[in-house]
Amino acid sequence: MKKWIITFGLFFILTTLAACSNDSKEPSDAKAANKKEELQTINIGYQKGNTLHILKETGILDEAAKEKGLTIKWELFTHGTTLMEGIYAGAIDFGHAADGPGIFAQASNKSFYYVGADAPNPEGVGIVALKKSGITNLEDLKNKKVGVIKGGNHHYSTVLALESVGLSVDDVEWIYPKDAAQGRALFETGQIDALASYDPFFASAEIETDSNTLVNGDIDNYPNRTFYFATTNFADKHPDIVQFILEKINESDEWANDNNEKLIDIMSKALGINEEVIRKQINRRTFGASEITKDIISAQQKQAEKYFEIGLIPVEVNVQGKVWVNKN
């Protein structure tokens, strides 16, 4: 009996110690799990010459993020369509693209949010034609070959420009280069009659080719806004960080407005484009970032409806349904 009591006592002590040991591990394990979920790196996609490229070059976001214990990883994309693919594939958390790619992504039922918008930049898109082509106005484009990146902001503005002079999308032959560089090559070699493009590539074509600018600026009140996009996971889990990034973008934009000559020097070197081209691009726009307003949604919805009307997208979309709401 005595032996049994001693044995039971030892068993009780060992069991209690084991339980205490397990209890002490649980908070540690939970802490490790929470630490694993903490955000450490933000993957941001940008395109050459856009406002996120400026933000990258100024270092404003990188320095501010470092103070929060965060690292910014920058990913370069050739154009907005590939950047949006990066968003809904989860390869990047946040990015910047023109108005068209968001509409295409929504029409394909992809997962993403509109989280912010740039100030209007109507003069940042337009159409040029070589002088030797004899094309001097929009009416002359009838039955001609027009190069655009399919669904881009310059594609939409070209549709509006044609309609403004009584032409339709069926009155021209659309040629779709894969990117701005290919479009420029087609233009200079005469494989297309006119080129629609966006800055800085539009400004480059205006300055570096012997061409006429057919339209540039106010086209049916088209604002030519570009947008900031985020993955649903990133925006839902880190609304404070999304807001933080937008604030730093606006800070960088304000710096750009106040320091045009410094910006021209920085971007000329970063892009490998001469200062005259960059100066033309910079001098005809005002930088600024904002949240998505009703007017911004309305303009984007109008564009989406036009894309459906002319067969660029297969279904109608409701832009409002993809606009992020900060619930913090």
Salt bridges, closest charged atoms under 4 A:
GLU57 OE2 - HIS53 NE2 3.37
GLU57 OE2 - LYS56 NZ 3.85
GLU63 OE2 - LYS66 NZ 3.86
GLU75 OE2 - LYS73 NZ 3.66
ASP118 OD2 - HIS96 NE2 2.68
GLU163 OE2 - LYS306 NZ 2.94
GLU188 OE2 - ARG184 NE 2.51
ASP199 OD1 - ARG284 NH2 2.79
GLU206 OE1 - ARG284 NH1 2.84
GLU208 OE1 - ARG184 NH2 2.96
ASP210 OD1 - LYS131 NZ 3.59
ASP220 OD2 - LYS302 NZ 3.22
GLU251 OE1 - LYS248 NZ 2.98
GLU261 OE1 - ARG279 NH2 2.89
ASP265 OD2 - LYS269 NZ 3.39
GLU275 OE1 - ARG279 NH2 3.95
GLU309 OE2 - LYS306 NZ 3.33
